[in-house]
Amino acid sequence: MCVGMAAKVVGVKDGMAVIDASGARREVSAELIENLEPGEFVMVHAGTAIARITEDDQSETEHILELL
């Protein structure tokens, strides 16, 4: 099973994004998402931001992971 991680974008530069996922920051590829901006939320899989999501999506994902 593959699991994506919801995260907030805190910075974008040269096709890479710094994300914050529940307090953990890491750098991921942002090549698949056009015009990504800090403050937006993304779904991350295998070191790549694969989709732009809403803040509600992020909150729901975080809640579900807490239940696990």
C-alpha positions, 0 to 999 in steps of 0.5 A: 500500500502507498500512502501520501502525506499532506503538507504545507508549502513553506518555500519554493525555489528552482523546482523544489519545495520545502514542506512542513508535515506535522512539524517535520520539514523536508525538501521535495520536488515541486516539478509536477505542480505549476505555480506552487506558492508558499502557504498552499497545501500539497499531497507528497509521495516518494519525495514529490509533491503530486497534487495541490490540496485544500487546507480542509483536505490536509486537516482531514488527512492529519486527523485520520493519521492520528486515529491510526 
